[in-house]
Amino acid sequence: MRGRPREIYTTYKRASSKDRLNAQDREEGLGRLQNGIGKESGNPPWKRSLPHILVAAVSSLLFGYHLGVVNETLESISLDLGFSGNTLAEGLVVSTCLGGAFVGSLFSGWIADGVGRRRAFQLCALPMIIGASLSATTNTLGSMLIGRLFVGTGMGLGPAVAALYVAEVSPAFVRGTYGCLTQIATCLGLMGALFIGIPAKDVMGWWRVCFWVSTIPAVVLALLMEFCAESPHWLLKRGRSAEAESEFEKLLGGIYVKSAMAELPKSDRGDETDTVKFSELLHGRYSRVVFLGSGLFALQQLSGINAVFYFSSTVFRSAGVPSAVANMAVGVVNLSGSIIATILMDRLGRKAVSMGFQVIAASALLSGFEVYFSVGGILLFVLSFSLGAGPVPGLLLSEIFPGRIRAKAMAFCMAVHWVINFFVGLLFLRLLEQLGAKVLYTIFATFCLIGAFFVKRNIVETKGKTLQEIEIALLPPN
């Protein structure tokens, strides 16, 4: 008698993952046909996976917030903690976070593969909560730097895991759109930090409130991830095929489980006990895709975009524009571009969007040099970046990397991103002083054009393709 219920349960599970069509699936399928969507392609309902993507995007919102939280508050922090006028200490408050991000990104792949994508998000939230709390309560520079180091570790872990998660749980026909949602979340976080920080110069101790605020979305991320789907790709790699089917049913609906399982790359199948060695990323079969990913992130940072974000206040003040207005203008333009990119990504494709807007970005950088470069030029450059070079690399890399190396290859490329980001921020003002604005921005514009040619020559279009199709197109046969 004990075996009978188990047999019935097994039969039910098999039916639910392959043949069962519940009432919700019927309604969603009928709705798509009535709207003329999915008649030919049979696309699964995008509404099922959207809540999971939105929760994952909270990690990107935190990323943007912590990038901007010291922008308006650094002066107040330096006065309260007793290092006002010490430019080295002020620089450390900013750069310590970048150092932590490098460490977090370097280990993100091993963490994501070891504990899964959902647990990796929760581990990303934990150091952000600890670091922000420590920063909010500190009375010394040393404790502030430790807090920023913790926060940076979470910042480095979050974007890499978010890119992996979006690629692995999104239906192919909206993967580009969902990828841009993380960029929008980053922009909202950055704008939120700038907005919340406005009273810091007038209200004593307000900077502590700015750090406390960031703990709220971090707690929300950790809690809501308990209810989100795990990546079916990761589950299948661990040999947990029944759980992978169950998660696909949650993400896509029962009638799409069979085809989704069939489309998973062969490299994702089976109980993977062998580990990916670091040398495999640099030599042999996977070296080309890792080179492409590293090249995309390197060229993204060498475009000079973070010089704009870090020093836009200085540029705009030289043009007679108040820094608060400047920061909000850059934030609004960045957000607007990200929203437009969300609409275009699955229509024009990753390759066309990236190439076209990098050429426009180069033109923007060369548009004027009277005050470093014109106010219109900087805004056009930020807009072009947010449309192309901003959202495309993270999304594209999570698509082109094979399942076996995806997490660790993303970690390697994100580490390249943070290293170049650090040196651009460190050397920008010195190079501006020694080379002059015209030469420096011509160099940045040249890297934008190199980026466009790099994409044209090396990148395949991934719009609407399954991860298996992309892997076949890019990797040589075994």
Helices and strands as residue ranges (DSSP letters): H 3-18, H 23-34, H 46-68, H 74-81, H 87-115, H 117-137, H 141-169, G 172-174, H 175-196, G 198-201, H 206-224, G 225-227, H 232-237, H 241-252, G 254-256, H 257-263, G 266-268, H 278-282, G 284-286, H 287-302, H 305-318, H 323-348, H 350-365, H 375-387, H 392-400, H 406-435, H 437-458, H 467-474
